[in-house]
Structures are given as C-alpha cells and as structure tokens.
Amino acid sequence: MTHYRTYLIDLDGTIYQGKTQFPSGKRFIDRLKASNSDYMFVTNNSTKNPAEVAANLTKNHDIATTADQVYTSAMATADYLVEKQFKQVLVIGEAGLREAIQANGIDIVDKQPADAVVVGLDRQINYEKLTEATLAIQAGATFIATNVDTNLPNERGMLPGAGTIVAAVQTATQTEPIVIGKPSVIIMEQALKRAERTADEVVMVGDNYNTDILAGIHADIDTLLVYSGVSKPDDVHGQSVQPTHEVDTLDDWSIED
C-alpha cells in the first residue's frame, strides 16, 4: 500500500457508530500507533470541543486519544474566521463552536452589527435566533456554515443535522453560505495547516463518499473509503470520480512503516 505521513480520519461510521464500538476501528488505530504513523481525527461535529471528542474515544471506545489529535469543524471555522480577520460574529451553535471562536479572540454577539454569521448544529434553536441571524446577513454579514450535514446519526434514528438549520437561514436570506466542513475544501486546507503537511503526504479516511471522500477529492488528497457506514459499493461505483482506495473493513488496510 502507499505510504502516507499522516492519516486524516473520520469518526462516526468509520472508527465507531454512535455508541457502538468498531473493533476494526480500534485495531486500525493500534496499527497506526505501532507503525509510528501520524494521524488526526477530522470531524464535522461542531458541538463538542476536542477534549470532549478525545474523552469519548478514550473512555467509550478504548482508543486513547488526546485533544491535539482532534480537529473539528468548529475549530476549522474559528481558524477561517481568524484568517479572514472577522472581529464580531453572531453564532447559532453549541458550546464547542462558541468555545473555539472565543478561544481565538473573536467576539460573539447576539445581534447585529456583525461581520459574520456562523451557523452550526444548535439543539436549542428558536425563532429569535433565526431572526437575528437573518437580519444580520441581510445587513451585510458574511454567512458561514460549519457544515451542511442533513442528518445526525443517533440511537433514535437519523436526527436533523446542522444542514437543516443552515437551510432555514439560507431560505430566509436567499444567500448561499460559505461551508467549512466536509465535503468543503476549507476544512481540509485547515487540517493540512494544523498537521503541517502537504496534500500529497496525507490520506483522508472515511465511510461517506459525499462528505469524507469528496472532501479529499476537492483538496487533491488521496482517499480511503471504508464500507462500514453510510456509503455502499453500488452507489460509489457509479460516481464519476472514484476513491483512491476502497476496503470493506479497516482490517483490510495494510500500513507501511
């Protein structure tokens, strides 16, 4: 198999499924550690901070992880805001997103004026939040979405994802958002900066062609699609651009030292 200096790895559907452990996911990470391969978990989840994501992997999936091995769409959004020099941001989102933005010295406001409006998953969404976001964008604020995932896998089923809230704001403003998370190239570019790697040195590993794999394709990064989650072979093989690599399970992937 091709040697990669760093693996960028999706979580849900790839390393685990909700609260369900994937033994193959743990074995994959164990092999990466044994070969001294660098890796970073790259997730569209903007609701949790990296320490919380790492704690979930460590405690619930027996994969010892530190916060610096995690890169979320909230972190990528904050990095983008800094890069574009936004100063005041109106946020629809939960603690993970707000913490990431504030940690970068950006002020969060509840109403206009605002330089940008950032929309992520917010399970306490209400009409007033939608109203303030709409008014700010209509007044000229840049519309940014952490991700446009339509659904959030849960033991109850496929719950509404951040994309449903983004769609509401988009409908009200008739404005297309700048999307940060997968399949956008932005999160991949930010992850490469964080990992201090170039595109030819890494591979994006995931279970969803429409998010993980397209993100890699858009960023000219090699991809490894594992059929343990969302995507199925019959659907993927009809796509015009194929993943660089495909495996039924991560146990099938050999890692070069």
Disulfide bonds with the S-S distance in Angstrom:
none
